[in-house]
């Protein structure tokens, strides 16, 4: 199952990627031209890999097959296409900026260019693998939390109890879940700020009442993170039950009909 990465592994990985970034920048600013391609890859992709490394810290061990399966086929396929493109003369790369290390005859498989394709492909596919792995864990946790909630009776619902046992998750919730796994302390600050905003701005849905109670509405107010209506809302809803008087004419005789609208009803 997913588990936090050991602290020493994270520190060592971040240090290596930081050194790789510094080395790439140094190669780009230096006077040695044949390392500039490698330096470009290191300078611009090492920071991206650092983000991927930290965001996926919970899943590198548990979902390593997903990372490999998502990266290897497109990565090596693009390298093969590059070899064909060079062999056919469709494109070339200036030897001045390459290390000159090649493995196939006529220099068709240049390791500098292969690094460009493999590293860039991994940055993209690893991000997708993190989202897939985190989505799986996120859905499992939500399913477990929902099953722990006890269903309410009809009377409790009519009295202003829980409207629904489960709230639909959003991409923001999934993003915060991934962020929490990578940086719990920072994620808690962001979640508290978002939670305050959600609590201060409840969503109110008004449903028109039936024709017999003209002008009456039934309103259910909920906040995004709270599945139960507050007691104050329930009591105010009960106290706001409306008595509507309707005059009905039957065979020329006027009669008055008093209708008591029950709380929380949507007729």
Backbone bond lengths (Angstrom), bond angles and torsions (degrees), N, CA, C in turn:
res aa  C-N    CA-C-N  psi(-1)  N-CA   C-N-CA  omega(-1)  CA-C   N-CA-C  phi
1 X - - - 1.468 - - 1.528 111.01 -
2 X 1.320 118.07 159.46 1.466 120.12 178.21 1.522 111.21 -59.47
3 X 1.326 115.44 142.48 1.461 120.83 -179.19 1.524 108.45 -149.78
4 X 1.335 117.39 150.92 1.466 119.92 179.22 1.523 111.72 -60.58
5 X 1.308 116.41 145.14 1.459 121.78 178.01 1.529 109.42 -73.49
6 X 1.334 117.73 139.01 1.468 119.21 176.15 1.528 111.41 -55.57
7 X 1.314 115.03 143.72 1.463 119.86 -174.03 1.535 111.91 -61.23
8 X 1.308 117.28 -40.05 1.461 119.37 -177.41 1.532 111.53 -68.24
9 X 1.342 116.16 -31.35 1.458 119.25 177.46 1.525 110.09 -68.91
10 X 1.317 116.79 -41.85 1.469 119.89 179.56 1.525 110.56 -65.00
11 X 1.313 117.08 -43.61 1.465 120.04 -179.88 1.520 110.26 -62.82
12 X 1.334 116.64 -44.71 1.466 119.66 179.90 1.518 112.37 -64.53
13 X 1.344 117.08 -41.43 1.454 119.82 178.75 1.512 112.89 -64.63
14 X 1.329 117.25 -43.52 1.455 120.59 178.66 1.526 111.56 -65.36
15 X 1.322 116.71 -37.41 1.464 120.00 178.28 1.531 110.73 -64.99
16 X 1.335 116.84 -41.67 1.462 120.31 179.60 1.529 111.39 -64.81
17 X 1.328 116.62 -41.47 1.460 119.90 180.00 1.530 111.15 -69.72
18 X 1.321 117.23 -34.99 1.461 120.06 175.93 1.529 110.60 -65.30
19 X 1.341 117.07 -41.99 1.455 120.44 177.38 1.525 111.03 -64.74
20 X 1.327 116.61 -37.33 1.458 120.62 178.13 1.529 111.02 -64.72
21 X 1.323 116.24 -39.94 1.464 119.90 177.33 1.519 110.90 -63.81
22 X 1.323 116.59 -45.61 1.467 120.26 179.75 1.524 111.00 -62.87
23 X 1.340 116.26 -39.73 1.465 118.96 178.25 1.516 111.87 -65.75
24 X 1.323 117.41 -38.59 1.460 120.35 178.03 1.516 112.67 -64.71
25 X 1.330 116.39 -42.94 1.462 120.17 178.32 1.526 110.02 -63.96
26 X 1.321 116.52 -40.42 1.457 120.24 178.10 1.520 111.62 -62.70
27 X 1.343 116.91 -39.66 1.466 119.94 179.25 1.528 110.95 -66.49
28 X 1.327 116.91 -37.56 1.458 119.55 179.73 1.523 111.77 -68.46
29 X 1.312 116.60 -34.91 1.466 120.30 -178.87 1.521 113.01 -86.06
30 X 1.333 117.39 -10.62 1.452 120.65 -177.72 1.519 113.09 -80.71
31 X 1.329 115.10 -177.73 1.472 122.11 -176.89 1.525 113.06 -99.70
32 X 1.322 117.60 -2.63 1.463 120.69 -179.09 1.523 107.97 -88.60
33 X 1.336 116.70 110.36 1.467 120.16 -173.17 1.523 113.58 -75.12
34 X 1.331 117.92 -32.56 1.459 118.70 -172.08 1.533 113.75 -75.89
35 X 1.336 118.42 2.29 1.468 120.32 174.22 1.536 111.18 -112.44
36 X 1.313 116.77 7.09 1.456 118.90 -175.18 1.532 112.19 -71.68
37 X 1.305 119.17 -32.05 1.464 120.67 177.52 1.524 110.43 -66.47
38 X 1.323 115.94 -46.71 1.462 120.02 177.34 1.525 110.37 -64.41
39 X 1.322 115.98 -40.08 1.458 119.79 178.48 1.520 112.33 -63.28
40 X 1.327 115.81 -36.94 1.465 119.83 178.39 1.526 110.98 -63.80
41 X 1.323 115.81 -43.23 1.472 120.10 178.91 1.524 110.15 -62.69
42 X 1.334 115.92 -44.67 1.463 119.39 -177.88 1.524 111.89 -67.15
43 X 1.314 117.11 -43.06 1.463 120.65 -174.71 1.523 112.66 -67.34
44 X 1.320 116.61 -36.70 1.458 119.03 -173.42 1.526 114.13 -100.08
45 X 1.318 117.71 -23.41 1.462 118.65 -178.38 1.521 112.98 -99.98
46 X 1.321 119.01 -22.11 1.469 119.68 177.88 1.529 112.13 -61.94
47 X 1.344 120.43 -42.02 1.473 118.20 175.50 1.530 112.79 -63.42
48 X 1.333 116.94 -36.44 1.462 119.60 177.69 1.531 109.87 -65.19
49 X 1.315 116.07 -43.43 1.461 119.54 178.38 1.525 111.75 -65.08
50 X 1.338 117.36 -29.81 1.463 120.20 177.00 1.535 110.27 -65.48
51 X 1.328 116.60 -40.97 1.468 119.65 177.06 1.522 110.31 -63.94
52 X 1.330 116.36 -45.60 1.467 120.38 179.76 1.531 110.39 -63.63
53 X 1.315 116.44 -40.19 1.460 121.96 -179.02 1.530 111.25 -60.36
54 X 1.324 116.82 -41.85 1.461 120.45 -177.52 1.527 112.17 -79.93
55 X 1.331 117.74 -41.20 1.456 119.76 179.42 1.531 111.92 -65.12
56 X 1.319 116.62 -32.85 1.457 120.32 -179.32 1.509 113.91 -96.88
57 X 1.336 116.78 18.35 1.464 119.87 -174.39 1.527 113.05 -59.87
58 X 1.334 117.97 -28.10 1.465 120.78 -179.34 1.528 112.81 -80.20
59 X 1.316 117.21 -14.42 1.473 119.18 -167.49 1.524 114.61 -118.90
60 X 1.322 118.94 -3.71 1.468 119.37 -177.44 1.527 111.45 -61.91
61 X 1.299 116.27 -37.34 1.470 119.22 -177.41 1.520 111.96 -85.85
62 X 1.333 116.94 -41.45 1.465 120.27 -175.02 1.526 112.70 -77.62
63 X 1.343 118.04 -28.25 1.459 121.71 -175.83 1.538 111.62 -123.03
64 X 1.312 117.18 34.29 1.469 119.49 -176.62 1.525 111.55 -63.01
65 X 1.316 116.86 -32.91 1.467 119.16 178.18 1.528 111.50 -64.88
66 X 1.330 116.70 -35.83 1.464 120.48 177.85 1.525 110.98 -65.04
67 X 1.327 116.94 -40.07 1.465 120.47 178.45 1.526 110.97 -64.42
68 X 1.328 116.50 -44.21 1.469 120.06 -178.61 1.522 111.01 -68.33
69 X 1.338 116.18 -45.02 1.462 119.56 -178.07 1.521 111.96 -64.72
70 X 1.318 117.62 -32.42 1.454 120.15 179.22 1.517 113.47 -78.54
71 X 1.335 116.86 -26.31 1.468 120.11 -174.63 1.526 113.76 -96.15
72 X 1.327 117.38 -45.07 1.467 119.99 -170.80 1.534 113.99 -60.40
73 X 1.329 120.87 -50.86 1.473 118.72 -177.28 1.528 114.10 -59.05
74 X 1.340 119.73 -52.42 1.469 117.11 179.71 1.516 113.11 -69.65
75 X 1.333 116.84 -32.63 1.461 119.10 -179.17 1.517 112.59 -64.14
76 X 1.313 117.32 -52.55 1.461 120.16 -178.52 1.532 111.84 -73.30
77 X 1.317 116.80 -25.49 1.461 119.27 175.93 1.531 110.79 -66.26
78 X 1.321 117.09 -42.49 1.467 119.43 177.92 1.518 111.60 -66.39
79 X 1.334 116.97 -34.27 1.472 119.18 176.06 1.531 110.09 -64.86
80 X 1.341 116.61 -42.43 1.471 119.54 178.41 1.529 111.16 -63.05
81 X 1.330 116.83 -40.08 1.465 119.63 178.32 1.522 110.54 -63.59
82 X 1.329 116.58 -37.27 1.467 119.50 177.87 1.525 111.38 -62.82
83 X 1.328 116.02 -41.27 1.465 119.14 178.37 1.534 111.07 -61.61
84 X 1.325 116.70 -42.47 1.461 120.44 178.14 1.526 110.59 -64.70
85 X 1.332 116.17 -42.08 1.461 119.79 179.07 1.522 112.40 -61.39
86 X 1.314 117.24 -39.90 1.466 119.80 177.97 1.532 111.11 -70.19
87 X 1.339 116.35 -39.99 1.457 119.75 -179.28 1.522 111.36 -64.45
88 X 1.329 116.94 -34.37 1.456 121.73 179.70 1.532 112.56 -85.81
89 X 1.293 116.89 -3.36 1.454 119.97 -179.46 1.515 114.16 73.86
90 X 1.348 116.89 19.59 1.463 120.29 179.77 1.517 110.54 -70.20
91 X 1.326 117.24 -38.98 1.467 121.16 176.40 1.523 109.12 -147.78
92 X 1.298 114.93 158.20 1.466 122.25 177.96 1.526 108.76 -138.71
93 X 1.307 115.21 165.80 1.461 121.45 178.63 1.525 108.35 -125.89
94 X 1.330 117.53 135.80 1.469 119.97 -177.69 1.527 111.64 -63.34
95 X 1.309 118.60 120.44 1.468 121.02 -178.78 1.518 113.24 -60.49
96 X 1.314 116.59 -21.89 1.466 119.85 -177.68 1.525 112.53 -58.33
97 X 1.348 117.07 -33.27 1.462 120.24 -175.15 1.519 113.00 -102.50
98 X 1.321 117.78 10.28 1.458 121.94 -179.50 1.515 110.85 -109.51
99 X 1.326 116.40 154.43 1.463 120.42 179.89 1.520 111.98 -72.14
100 X 1.335 117.22 -21.18 1.457 120.71 -178.08 1.511 113.17 87.92
101 X 1.323 117.89 1.70 1.462 120.98 179.05 1.524 108.34 -80.89
102 X 1.324 116.55 120.14 1.465 121.91 -179.41 1.525 108.54 -139.76
103 X 1.312 116.27 156.51 1.458 120.92 -176.68 1.519 113.14 -117.69
104 X 1.321 118.95 -25.63 1.456 121.33 179.83 1.525 110.40 -98.74
105 X 1.335 117.20 158.24 1.472 119.48 177.41 1.525 111.31 -57.28
106 X 1.313 114.70 149.60 1.461 122.45 179.78 1.532 112.18 63.11
107 X 1.310 116.70 15.80 1.462 119.76 176.76 1.513 114.65 65.67
108 X 1.322 117.12 31.50 1.462 119.37 -176.91 1.527 112.25 -71.18
109 X 1.329 117.50 -32.36 1.464 120.38 179.21 1.525 108.24 -106.27
110 X 1.301 115.84 88.64 1.456 121.62 178.31 1.528 108.54 -85.23
111 X 1.311 116.09 124.46 1.452 119.96 -174.71 1.529 112.07 -64.97
112 X 1.313 117.53 -29.14 1.464 119.98 177.36 1.525 110.63 -62.14
113 X 1.341 115.17 -46.22 1.465 119.83 -178.39 1.517 110.70 -72.12
114 X 1.330 116.44 -37.07 1.468 118.84 176.52 1.521 110.81 -60.89
115 X 1.338 116.66 -37.32 1.464 119.91 177.91 1.523 111.20 -63.31
116 X 1.333 116.04 -38.15 1.468 119.31 178.38 1.523 110.34 -59.72
117 X 1.325 116.86 -49.18 1.461 120.38 -177.45 1.523 112.10 -67.72
118 X 1.330 116.94 -44.78 1.456 120.00 -175.40 1.531 111.78 -68.55
119 X 1.315 116.91 -41.32 1.465 119.86 -178.01 1.526 111.01 -71.05
120 X 1.324 116.54 -44.06 1.471 118.89 -179.73 1.527 111.11 -65.41
121 X 1.328 117.21 -38.91 1.458 120.05 178.06 1.522 111.25 -65.66
122 X 1.318 116.54 -39.36 1.463 119.45 179.69 1.531 111.32 -65.20
123 X 1.324 117.27 -38.57 1.462 120.00 179.30 1.527 111.41 -59.44
124 X 1.327 116.05 -37.45 1.467 120.06 -179.14 1.526 111.26 -77.50
125 X 1.326 116.89 -50.99 1.468 119.97 -174.84 1.527 112.03 -69.77
126 X 1.324 117.94 -31.84 1.464 119.60 177.44 1.521 110.88 -66.66
127 X 1.319 116.67 -35.91 1.460 119.64 175.75 1.524 110.60 -61.61
128 X 1.327 116.44 -44.69 1.459 119.74 177.08 1.517 112.41 -62.81
129 X 1.333 117.09 -38.62 1.462 120.11 179.09 1.528 111.13 -65.32
130 X 1.326 117.34 -37.38 1.463 120.85 178.05 1.522 110.44 -63.83
131 X 1.324 116.25 -44.21 1.465 120.17 179.97 1.530 110.14 -63.17
132 X 1.342 116.39 -42.16 1.468 119.35 -179.72 1.527 111.52 -65.60
133 X 1.334 117.21 -44.20 1.461 120.49 -179.45 1.523 111.32 -67.14
134 X 1.329 116.66 -42.64 1.465 120.07 179.34 1.522 110.87 -67.38
135 X 1.328 117.43 -37.24 1.450 120.15 177.80 1.517 112.00 -62.74
136 X 1.310 116.31 -38.73 1.467 120.56 177.53 1.528 111.18 -64.13
137 X 1.328 116.53 -45.70 1.464 119.85 179.59 1.529 111.02 -68.18
138 X 1.319 116.83 -38.92 1.462 121.85 179.98 1.528 111.02 -62.72
139 X 1.330 116.33 -45.09 1.466 120.37 179.46 1.527 110.94 -64.29
140 X 1.326 117.65 -38.86 1.467 120.44 179.71 1.525 111.06 -65.27
141 X 1.327 117.35 -40.96 1.458 120.28 179.61 1.524 111.30 -66.81
142 X 1.329 116.79 -39.79 1.466 119.81 179.15 1.523 111.07 -66.78
143 X 1.329 116.51 -40.47 1.462 119.67 178.69 1.524 110.86 -63.21
144 X 1.327 116.99 -39.70 1.459 120.23 179.29 1.522 111.55 -66.96
145 X 1.331 117.43 -38.34 1.463 120.25 -179.77 1.516 112.05 -70.08
146 X 1.335 117.69 -33.04 1.462 120.83 -179.78 1.512 111.11 -70.43
147 X 1.328 117.51 -38.52 1.466 120.09 -178.54 1.524 111.95 -67.13
148 X 1.329 117.02 -20.56 1.456 119.60 179.13 1.521 112.30 -78.26
149 X 1.327 118.61 -17.15 1.460 121.53 -179.66 1.526 110.17 -77.48
150 X 1.322 116.31 134.05 1.457 120.88 178.93 1.525 109.54 -85.01
151 X 1.333 118.45 136.83 1.467 119.90 179.04 1.525 111.51 -67.83
152 X 1.319 116.45 147.99 1.451 122.26 179.03 1.522 110.36 -94.16
153 X 1.312 114.89 153.58 1.452 119.77 176.53 1.517 110.11 -79.24
154 X 1.321 114.81 168.58 1.460 119.81 178.27 1.519 110.11 -61.96
155 X 1.317 116.77 -37.93 1.463 119.92 179.33 1.515 112.18 -62.32
156 X 1.333 116.55 -40.02 1.458 119.44 178.82 1.523 111.42 -66.70
157 X 1.308 115.51 -38.16 1.459 118.34 177.33 1.519 110.80 -64.82
158 X 1.329 117.24 -42.35 1.454 120.79 179.36 1.520 111.11 -65.89
159 X 1.329 116.71 -27.67 1.460 120.87 -178.56 1.515 112.82 -87.76
160 X 1.301 117.18 7.51 1.466 119.70 178.08 1.506 113.31 93.05
161 X 1.331 118.50 29.42 1.448 121.98 179.40 1.511 111.05 -79.76
162 X 1.358 114.53 -154.87 1.453 119.55 -176.60 1.521 109.88 -65.55
163 X 1.316 115.78 131.32 1.458 120.10 -179.61 1.516 110.47 -79.89
164 X 1.316 117.35 -42.50 1.456 120.83 -179.77 1.509 108.78 -147.94
165 X 1.324 116.30 148.21 1.457 119.87 -178.07 1.512 112.07 -82.97
166 X 1.287 117.13 -19.58 1.465 119.75 -175.40 1.512 109.81 -136.22
167 X 1.322 115.32 135.09 1.456 121.77 177.46 1.515 108.66 -104.61
168 X 1.299 116.51 138.50 1.448 120.67 -177.87 1.522 110.17 -66.52
169 X 1.331 116.66 129.76 1.459 121.47 -179.25 1.518 110.09 -79.52
170 X 1.322 115.71 156.25 1.457 122.03 179.76 1.520 109.32 -119.07
171 X 1.335 115.53 171.58 1.455 120.03 176.33 1.528 111.06 -64.46
172 X 1.330 116.48 -29.39 1.465 119.83 176.57 1.517 110.56 -63.75
173 X 1.329 117.08 -40.89 1.463 120.57 177.83 1.526 111.41 -62.59
174 X 1.333 116.54 -41.31 1.462 119.92 177.91 1.526 110.83 -66.06
175 X 1.331 116.72 -41.40 1.465 119.90 178.19 1.514 111.90 -62.06
176 X 1.330 117.25 -41.37 1.462 120.57 177.64 1.526 111.06 -66.23
177 X 1.321 116.32 -34.14 1.469 120.21 178.02 1.532 110.36 -64.68
178 X 1.332 117.07 -43.70 1.466 120.31 177.76 1.522 110.35 -65.23
179 X 1.338 115.93 -43.32 1.459 121.23 -179.92 1.519 110.97 -62.23
180 X 1.355 116.59 -37.98 1.459 120.96 179.46 1.524 111.01 -63.98
181 X 1.333 116.48 -38.03 1.453 119.16 178.73 1.515 113.11 -68.30
182 X 1.340 117.09 -29.39 1.453 120.90 -179.55 1.522 112.33 -86.46
183 X 1.336 116.44 -38.73 1.463 121.04 -175.92 1.524 108.77 -145.49
184 X 1.335 118.70 83.61 1.468 121.52 -173.54 1.524 113.70 -59.41
185 X 1.337 117.47 -43.77 1.462 119.21 -176.48 1.519 111.41 -65.85
186 X 1.332 117.19 -42.20 1.456 119.89 178.59 1.513 111.76 -68.10
187 X 1.333 117.12 -37.40 1.459 120.50 -179.88 1.523 111.50 -66.57
188 X 1.338 117.75 -35.43 1.464 120.24 179.72 1.522 111.36 -63.85
189 X 1.326 116.95 -35.81 1.467 120.34 177.90 1.522 110.20 -65.41
190 X 1.327 116.18 -45.36 1.465 120.21 -179.92 1.521 110.45 -65.00
191 X 1.335 117.73 -41.80 1.465 121.08 -178.93 1.524 111.65 -64.70
192 X 1.338 117.12 -38.79 1.463 119.01 178.30 1.525 110.75 -64.56
193 X 1.332 116.36 -41.47 1.468 119.47 179.23 1.529 111.19 -63.60
194 X 1.330 116.80 -43.70 1.461 120.21 179.51 1.520 110.47 -67.71
195 X 1.338 117.68 -38.54 1.458 120.97 178.92 1.515 112.05 -62.37
196 X 1.332 117.93 -39.75 1.458 120.77 177.90 1.518 110.95 -63.80
197 X 1.335 116.10 -41.85 1.463 119.46 178.97 1.522 110.87 -63.01
198 X 1.328 117.49 -40.37 1.460 120.95 -178.62 1.525 111.45 -69.22
199 X 1.337 117.81 -38.13 1.449 120.26 -179.34 1.521 112.02 -69.98
200 X 1.329 117.08 -31.19 1.454 120.68 -178.93 1.516 112.52 -79.39
201 X 1.332 118.15 -14.60 1.447 121.34 -177.54 1.525 110.05 -125.28
202 X 1.361 117.88 76.90 1.466 119.74 178.45 1.514 111.45 -68.20
203 X 1.297 114.64 152.66 1.462 121.34 177.51 1.510 109.33 -98.10
204 X 1.314 118.29 126.14 1.461 122.92 -177.98 1.514 109.32 -116.72
205 X 1.308 115.67 124.43 1.459 121.23 179.11 1.514 108.72 -112.67
206 X 1.316 117.33 117.25 1.459 121.56 -178.46 1.513 109.55 -99.80
207 X 1.337 115.45 129.86 1.458 121.58 178.85 1.521 108.79 -114.69
208 X 1.316 118.40 124.27 1.468 119.00 -179.24 1.518 111.03 -59.24
209 X 1.348 115.67 140.77 1.459 121.40 177.91 1.521 108.68 -78.49
210 X 1.323 118.68 168.61 1.459 121.23 -179.26 1.520 111.77 -64.52
211 X 1.308 114.51 168.84 1.452 120.04 -175.27 1.519 112.00 -61.82
212 X 1.350 117.41 -29.34 1.443 120.08 -175.37 1.521 111.09 -67.14
213 X 1.351 116.74 -29.94 1.455 121.01 177.65 1.507 107.87 -109.24
214 X 1.308 116.31 77.07 1.455 122.41 -173.27 1.522 108.95 -66.44
215 X 1.337 114.78 132.29 1.456 120.96 177.38 1.507 114.01 87.45
216 X 1.337 118.45 -8.74 1.453 119.89 -178.93 1.505 110.25 -85.93
217 X 1.298 116.73 148.60 1.459 122.10 178.06 1.509 109.36 -134.82
218 X 1.306 114.16 157.15 1.456 120.54 174.41 1.507 107.42 -115.17
219 X 1.317 117.15 122.58 1.468 120.98 -172.83 1.513 109.95 -121.29
220 X 1.316 116.24 128.56 1.448 121.96 177.50 1.514 108.01 -116.73
221 X 1.320 117.34 117.89 1.459 122.21 -177.95 1.517 108.77 -108.29
222 X 1.317 116.12 127.01 1.453 121.11 178.51 1.505 108.71 -135.71
223 X 1.305 116.14 157.17 1.446 120.92 171.17 1.500 108.34 -106.54
224 X 1.333 115.95 158.94 1.453 120.68 -170.15 1.506 112.55 -63.85
225 X 1.328 118.57 -32.92 1.445 119.83 -173.94 1.523 113.06 -105.83
226 X 1.336 118.69 0.15 1.454 120.84 -177.58 1.512 108.54 -116.03
227 X 1.343 117.86 122.85 1.455 121.85 -175.49 1.514 112.65 -88.74
228 X 1.359 118.37 -10.64 1.459 120.77 -179.22 1.498 110.18 -113.35
229 X 1.312 115.44 146.67 1.452 119.46 175.78 1.521 109.43 -78.11
230 X 1.319 117.12 140.62 1.458 121.05 -179.41 1.514 109.71 -64.49
231 X 1.375 118.12 151.05 1.455 120.34 179.78 1.525 112.51 -59.10
232 X 1.347 116.58 -35.14 1.448 119.28 -179.76 1.518 111.32 -63.34
233 X 1.345 116.20 -37.95 1.452 119.74 178.20 1.516 110.87 -66.83
234 X 1.348 116.40 -40.56 1.455 120.35 -178.59 1.531 110.58 -65.74
235 X 1.355 116.30 -44.02 1.458 118.38 -177.71 1.511 111.68 -67.18
236 X 1.362 116.12 -39.62 1.453 118.75 179.13 1.522 111.10 -66.59
237 X 1.344 115.46 -33.22 1.461 118.69 177.93 1.524 110.97 -66.93
238 X 1.343 116.23 -41.50 1.460 119.41 179.06 1.525 111.37 -66.27
239 X 1.363 116.34 -39.79 1.456 119.02 -178.04 1.517 112.52 -72.51
240 X 1.348 115.04 -17.31 1.461 118.88 -178.23 1.518 112.25 -92.91
241 X 1.341 117.71 16.35 1.469 120.51 177.94 1.526 108.82 -60.88
242 X 1.281 114.60 132.00 1.464 120.13 -171.25 1.525 111.54 -102.64
243 X 1.320 113.79 141.95 1.450 119.94 174.45 1.526 108.23 -108.05
244 X 1.291 114.94 116.63 1.454 120.57 -174.60 1.519 108.75 -109.69
245 X 1.276 115.40 131.51 1.460 120.41 179.42 1.509 109.51 -106.14
246 X 1.278 114.36 127.24 1.461 119.67 -178.61 1.525 108.92 -125.02
247 X 1.278 113.50 131.16 1.466 118.95 177.37 1.509 109.24 -93.59
248 X 1.282 116.03 124.00 1.453 122.25 -178.98 1.520 108.32 -118.81
249 X 1.301 116.07 130.61 1.465 120.86 -179.98 1.517 108.93 -103.20
250 X 1.335 116.57 117.04 1.458 121.81 178.08 1.530 108.02 -127.01
251 X 1.324 114.32 116.58 1.469 121.26 178.99 1.518 111.14 54.69
252 X 1.366 116.01 38.04 1.449 120.32 175.72 1.506 113.85 79.11
253 X 1.350 119.45 2.92 1.460 122.22 -179.32 1.518 108.50 -105.05
254 X 1.324 118.37 126.02 1.451 123.22 179.40 1.534 109.11 -85.98
255 X 1.331 114.87 130.30 1.456 118.25 174.68 1.521 109.59 -135.78
256 X 1.269 116.28 149.74 1.468 122.01 -176.83 1.520 109.07 -108.61
257 X 1.327 113.59 129.94 1.474 119.52 -177.74 1.523 108.86 -116.94
258 X 1.327 117.72 119.64 1.466 121.90 177.82 1.507 110.43 -94.20
259 X 1.312 115.66 127.86 1.474 120.98 -177.07 1.519 108.56 -121.14
260 X 1.315 116.18 123.31 1.465 121.47 178.04 1.532 107.96 -97.04
261 X 1.344 116.72 118.35 1.474 120.62 -178.26 1.511 109.04 -84.52
262 X 1.324 118.06 115.69 1.465 119.33 179.40 1.523 111.25 -67.03
263 X 1.314 114.79 151.87 1.460 120.35 179.59 1.516 111.18 -64.62
264 X 1.364 114.30 139.55 1.465 119.98 173.29 1.475 114.49 72.94
265 X 1.344 120.77 5.80 1.463 120.49 -177.60 1.501 110.39 -84.04
266 X 1.296 116.66 145.91 1.460 123.78 176.25 1.508 108.04 -121.68
267 X 1.330 117.59 87.84 1.461 119.38 -175.94 1.488 111.96 -91.65
